[in-house]
Every structure is written in C-alpha cells, then in structure tokens.
C-alpha cells in the first residue's frame, strides 16, 4: 500500500476558456454567476462566455410557437448581461433557445458549444 503526503501531490491545472452562463432573468441570481465567470476568465486570452436564456414552453403549446413577449424579455436579459461583461472586456456570445425544460436545453447547448464549464446561479430557498 502506498501513502502520499500532501506535498507529494502535484496540483492539476484546469484550463477553461469557454464558459456557459445560463440566465434566468433575475438579477439576484444572474449577476453573481456573471461575476464568477469574470473571475474565472481573468487574464485569459481568447476566453469567451456564452450567455444562454431558455424560454420554457408549456406542453399545451407547440414547441415552435413564438411568444413575442418572451423573446423580448430574453433579448433584454441577454443584452443586460452582455453589457455587464463588456464593461469587464470579456468576449460574449448570446443565444436563446425554446425548450420544454431548461435543464436538458442547457446541457445540449454546453455540448454543442464545447463548453469547459457551466456557471449558473440558483435561487436561495429558505
């Protein structure tokens, strides 16, 4: 049996250049996630943050039905986040997706993008 001392272990470097940040539209949830993304990419050349907003479509409606109000809200959410990241000189890419559930849509977008990391905020539940 081999034992390793703490000093014997070599630290691993995790290179992350593409982050996916799903946005819910709530400033108390989105802004901390954006701040973490900025901290993770600080000083990295060629790094990019992909901002994603998922419009959840209820089962009563067809998946390709357009909701102008939801699209306008998504554009507002994404532009607010993009502006916040532009102030920090972070390259961004935005996208909006319509799906039945946000979780699988986020994972699909992360796979399609080749994201190294997903950074997302959650509502605090009491």
Secondary structure, DSSP 8 states (H G I E B T S, - for coil): -----GGGS--------EEEEEE-S-HHHHHHHHHHHHHHTTT-TT-EEEEEEEEE--TTS-TT---HHHHHHHHHHHHHHHHHHHHTT-EEEEEEEEES-HHHHHHHHHHHHT-SEE--------
